[in-house]
Amino acid sequence: MTSLEQEFIHKIEKHKGIIFKISKMYMSEKDDRDDLFQEITCQLWKAYPNFRGESEFSTWLYRIALNTAIIFLKNQKRRSFIGNEDFSSHAIAQEDYDDDKEERMAEMYKAIHQLNPIDKAFIFYYLEDFSGKQIAEQIGISEGNVRVKMNRAKNKLKDILNQHIINQH
């Protein structure tokens, strides 16, 4: 294994929680989440030689992971790894979260799955506690536009959750 591969695997291992969260946010079925997790890892590997360190690795990872998730969702088909690298043998495993937390989050993810891909990205940034400035830099829009889109996405999510509560009673 080359030093570039070792460096990449170390960074992905450190940030795999981000990839797991994005995969879970965009895909409801476990097999689809696993496929998206692998696709994001593949796209990160393909882009890694061009990572110049002008931003934090996590910032760069967020941008590629979210773009990959949106494209993956739009295509609605599974794609296999392109190239010779298969990182599945390198112990880049998805994190195991405790069952209680998983159950509590299930309803939230169910509601998030009903959002469009762009609104999902804004909710992800919100849940990850990104500032308006950070989101604007990531997406390439003004901070004012971020606030508007963020509020719309949060309101849509609230409406979905409120409707679910009404339907339960």
N, C-alpha and C positions, 0 to 999 in steps of 0.2 A: 504494500500500500504506500502510495506517495505521501509526502508531507502535506500536499494540498488536500488530498482525500482525508487524511487524519485531522487536519485543521477544520475542514468542513463538517465532518462527523462530530467533532467536539462541539462546534457552535450549534449544530442542529440539536444535539442531545441537550444542550443547555436551554434551548428555546422551543423544544418540542411541544410544550404546553400551548403555545400560540397556535401552532399548526393543528393540534387536537381541537382547540376551541373553534377555530374557523371551520374545520371539517364537520364538527358537530352542529354548528350554526347553519351550514348550508345543506347538509344531508341528514335525512331522518333515519335511514336504514344503516345498520352497522356495516354491511358490506360496501355500501356506497361511501360511507365515511372513511373506511379503510382505503378504498380506491382513491378518494380525494386526498387523503393524507399522503399516500404514495405519489400521486401526481404532483402535489405541491413540493414534496421532497425532490422529485425529479427536476421540476422546473427551477428550483433553487440551485440544484447542482449544475444544471446547464448554464445558469446565469452567474454562478459563483466566480468563475475566472474574470468576469468583468466588474466584480465588486471592488470599488476603489477606496472604500473606507471614508468617503466624504460625508457619510451619515453613519449613525449607529447601525450595527448589524441588524438589530431588532427592527429598526425603522425600514430598512431595505427588505427584510423578511416579510413584514406586514404588507408592504406594497405588492410584492410578488405573490404572496399567499392569497391575498384578497382578489387580485386580478385573476389568478388561476382558478379560484373557487367560482367566480362569476362566469368565466368562460366554460368551465367544467359543467356548471349548472345549465347554462344556455345550450350547450351541445347535447345534454341529456344522453350521452353515451359514454361508455367506459373506454379509456384509452390506455394502452400499455406503455411501459417505459420505452423511451426512444434512446438508443445508444447501448453501450455495453455495460454500464454501471447498474448494478442492482444492490441497493443499500439495505435490502431486507436481511442480509446476512451480517450486517454490522450493528445489530442491537439498537437500532433507532426505534424503540418501541413506544407505543402510545401510553400515556400515563393512565394508571388505574385510579379512579376516583372512588371514594367510599359510596356504598349503596344508598345511604340516607341522603347524602347530598345529591346523588344522581336522581333520586325520586323527586326531591324538591325542585330540581331544575327541569325535570321532564316537561312540566306544564309551560314553563317559560320557553323552552326550545320549541315546543309544539306551536306556540303562538308565533315565535320568530320565523318558523318555517313558512308561515302564511304571508310573510312580507316579501316584497320583490327584492332582487339581489342587491340593488343599491341601498335600499333601506336597511337590509341586513348588515351591510358594511358600516353604515352609520351607527347602528345599535352595537355592533362589535366595538367600534372605537369608543362609544360611550361606556360600555361595560369594562373596557380596558383603561378607562380614566384618561383618555387622551384629551389634551386641551384643544380649543378651537383652532389655535395657531398650528398645532401639530397636525391636525386633521387637514387643514387647508394646505399645508405643505405636502402631505401625503397624496392628496387627491388632485391638487392643482387648481383649487377654486378659492375665492375670497373667504375670509373669516365670517363675514356677514352672511354669505351664501351657506356656509357650513351651519351657522346657527339656525337658519330657516329650515334647511333640509333635516337637521338633527331634530328640531322640534316636530316637524311633520312625521318623521319616522317614529319618534317616541309616542306621539299621539295615536298613530296607527296601531302601535303595539298595545297601548293602553286600551284602545277600543276593542281589539281582539280579546284581550284578557278580560275586560269587563263583560263582553258578550258571552264568553265562556262561563263566567260566574253566574250571569243571568240564566243561562241554559241549564246550569246545574240545579237551580232552585225551582 
